[in-house]
């Protein structure tokens, strides 16, 4: 078992973590790394901003996403932008999920 600081360190190493006390046993949190994508309008081959994102940031704007935490919830869906609660911050029951 770990505290949140240790769990955060594990997430930064690319590991999945969860609280042993969470009701949703299939839930876990990960760090989504920074991501840079060229604009939707680019002619470059490879990955680029998709039309859904370009609708909000513009077709000529690249995506420059900073790292963030994401929760894979008990319903099997991603919840980006997960923020720990006060209870999560002070808990000592964090575990690495294999």
N, C-alpha and C positions, 0 to 999 in steps of 0.2 A: 504494500500500500504506500501511496505517496501523498505529499501535500500538493497544492496547486502549482507552486513554483517548480517542483520536480515534474509535474504533469506537463506544464508549459514547455519545459526543456525537452521533454520527450516528444511533444508535438513538433517542436522546431527541428527535431531530428527525423521527422517524417512518420512518427508513430501515431496510431489511433489511441485515444484515451477515453475513459469513462469513469463515472462514479459507481462504486460498488452498491451504493444506496439508491441509485436511480431505479424507478419502477420499470421503465422500458429497457429490458435487458439487452436488446439489440442496438441500443443507441450508442453513439460514440462521437467524439469531437476530433477534428483534424485542423491543421493549419493549411489553408490554400495559399500556395506561394505567389509571389508577385508575378504578374503577367503583362507582357507588352505585345500588342497586336497592331500591325499597320492598319491604316484607315480602310473602310469598306470600298472606297473608290480606287484603291491602288490596283495597279496592273501586275504587281509582283505575284509570283506563284506562291502557294502555301497558305497557311492560316492567316486570316485577317478578321477585322470586326464584322460581325454578321449584321444582317439588315435589321434585326430586332434591336440591337444595341445602337446601330447607326441612327435609328429613328430618334433616339434621345440625345446622342452626343454630336450628331452630324456625320455625313458621309465622308468628309475630309478630315475627320479627327481620329487620331490613333487612340487605342485603349491603353491606358497606363494604370493598371490595377495594383494596388498595394496588397501585401499579405493580409489575410483575415482568417478568423476561425469560422468553421462551418460545422453544424451538427447534422449527423445522419440520424433522423428521428425514428421512433418506434414504429411509425407507419411506413418506413422505407423511403422517406423523401428527404432531400437535402434542404437544410435551412441555413442559408448564408448569413453571415453577420452575427453569429452566436456570441453572446456576451455573458460571462459568468455572473451568477447571483452572489450576494454576500455569503450565503451558505456554501456555494461552490468554492469561493476564494479561501475560506477558512477550513474547509473539509480536509480530512486526512485519509479519505478512502478512495483516492484516485488510483486507477489501475491501467496498465497497458492492455489493449485489446488485440488479440492475435487474429 
